[in-house]
């Protein structure tokens, strides 16, 4: 496999995005829906950072670039809301429902993961390839390893945030709502979307329409995940 060129110094470091996420974690109320997702994503990013330090990625430069470009998409959505601007459609449900008393923490966590994987990750792959002067296939290993970390974390998040005794969960409407969404399916769709966007890079109008529709579709799924539920 060909490797990407050296990362330009303009690319922010993993430490930079970690610092920002930790600041958000300290500033946001614990029950805030954005705070719930931020804690999950902070855990993922810390795990990626450890894997980078341990040499577990075949191409460290690509791993850093992808991780940072990925995080920047989420942080840009946070900045947009803080500045009074509209975030991408995929993020709007989480920001709109972040304080709704009928939405449970697990819903917030998975709605954020849905937005970040379903939309941001595809664009981050394209951002990374543009930055490093390579093709999506050159960062596929890094994409897969980050995805594996996310799948492992999603399983843990479901176990930790799913309310009630196991025997009662089958009757919980949350069980049925969240059973309709899969991170692995979302990750597969994201890789296909990233490859399509890369193929369309010389057709900006078509790429823009594709991105807009992807954003809207992911936002619709997020809105469904955030359906308020009875206690």
N, C-alpha and C positions, 0 to 999 in steps of 0.2 A: 504493500500500500504506500502511495506517495504521501509525504507529510507536508503540512502547511508551512509557509514561510514564517519567519520570526515575527512574533507579536510586536506591533509598534508600541512605543512608550505611551501613546495616547490612550491605550486601553487601560481602564482602571483595574486595580488589583482586586483579588478576592478579599483581601483585608479591608479594602475600602467599602465594599458593599456589605461586608459583615458588620462593620462599624455602624453603618446606617441602619441596618436591620436591628441591631442591638439597641440603638437609640430609640427606634420606634417601639421596641418591646418595653423599654423603660417608661416611655411617655404615654402609651395608650392604656386605657382601662382594661383589665384582664378579660372582661366579658364582651368587650367590643369585638364584632365579627372580624374586622381587619386584624386586630391583635391576635385572635385565635389562629388565623392563617399565617400571620407573620411568625408566630412561634414555631409552627410546623416548618415553614420555609427556612427559618434560621437554622433549625436542626439539620435540614437537608444540606444547606450550604456549608455548615461546619463539617459535616461528614465528607462532602466533596473536597473540602480544603485538607482534611486529614488524609484522604486517599491520594491527593496530589503530593502532599509532603512525603507520603510513604512510597511513592513511585508506582502506584497501582494503575495509572493511566499510561497507555502505550505512547502517547504524544502529549507531553505536559503542556506545551504551548497551546495546542488546540483545546485541551481541557480547560485551561484558565480562560481563554478567550470565550469559549462557549458558556462557561459558568457565569462570567461577568456580563456578557451580552444578555444572557437569560435574566439575570437579576435586574439588570437595568430596565428591562421592560416593566417589571412589577413596580420598581421604584418610580418610574416615570408616571405610572398610573396614580400612585400615592401623591406625587408632586402635583399632578393635574388637579386632583380633588382639593389639595391644600391651597392651591392658587385660584380656586373657583372655576376651573375649566372642567370640561367633561372628559372622563377617562374613556378608553376604548369600550365598546359595547360589552365585551366579554367580562369586564370588571364592574360594570354599573350595578348589577344586582347585589353584589357583595357590599358595595358602598351604600346602596340605597337601604338595604335591610340590616346593616351592621348592628343596629341597636334594637331590632325587633324582638320583643320578649317571647314570641312564639317560635323563634328559630333556634335550634339547638346548636351547641358548639361543633358537633360533628358535621352538621350541614355547612357551617361557615368554613370549616377546614376544607371540606371536599369541594365546595363551590370555588374557593380560591385555587385549589389544585386544578380544577377543571379549566378555569380561565388561563392559568399559567401554562399548563401543558397543552391544552387544546388550541390556543392561539399564540401565546408568547414564545413557546419553544420552537415552533415552526419558523417564526420570524427571526428568532435568535440564531438558528442554524444558518439562515441566509445572511444575517448580519456578520456572523463569524466567517463565512466563506468570502464575503466581500472584504472584510478586514484583513484576512490572512492570504488572500489570493489563491484559494483552493476550491475544490468541488465538495458537494455534500458527502460523497463516498469517503472523502479523506477524514471526515469527523464522525463517521458512523460508529466507530468503536467508542468514542467519548460519549456520543449520544446514548448508546446502549447502556454504558456503565452508569451514567447519570440516571437513566430511566430505571435501571435495576434498583438503585438506591431509593428512588421515589416509590416504587412498588413495595419495597420492604417497609418503608416508613408509612405508606398508606395502610398497610395491614396493621401496623402497631397503633396508628391513629384510630382506626375503627375499633380496635379492642379497648383502647383507653377511654375513648369518648362515647362509645355506645352505652346509653343508660340502661339501668335495670338488670335484674338477674337474667342469666342465659335462657331460662325456661320461659320467661315472659317476652323475650325479644321477637319471637316468631309472630306474636300478635301486635307488636309495636308498629304503627304506620311508618315510622322512620326506617325500619328494616326493609319494608317494601319499596319505599321511595328510593333509598340508596342502592338497592339491589339492581336498579335499572341502569346504573352507571359503573363503568369499569375503567380503571386507569390504564390497564394494559391495552384495551381497545382504543382508548384515547391516544396512547403513545403511538400505536401503529398508524392511526389516522394522521397524526402529526408528522410522522416521517414522510408519509405520502404527500402531505401538503407542502412540506419543506422542499421536496424534490420538484413538485409542480411549480412552486414559486421560483425556484432557481431556473427551471426551464423557461419560465415566462419573463425572466429578468430583462430581456430586450424588447418586451412588449409591455411597457409601463401601464398603459390603460387597462389591459387585460389583467395584469398582475394586481393592479389597484382594485379592480372589481372583485377578483378572487379573494383578496385579503379582506375586503369589506364584508363579503358574504360569509367568510370563515368567522370573522369577528362576531357577526350577528348570530350565527348558528350556535357558537360557543356560549354567547350571552344568553340565548334562549334556554340552553341546557342548564346554565347556572341559575337562572330564574326558577326553573323547576326544582332544582336541588334545594332552593331556599324557601320552598312552600311552608308557611307557618303550620305547626302541628300542635294538637292538644297535648297537655301534660299527661 
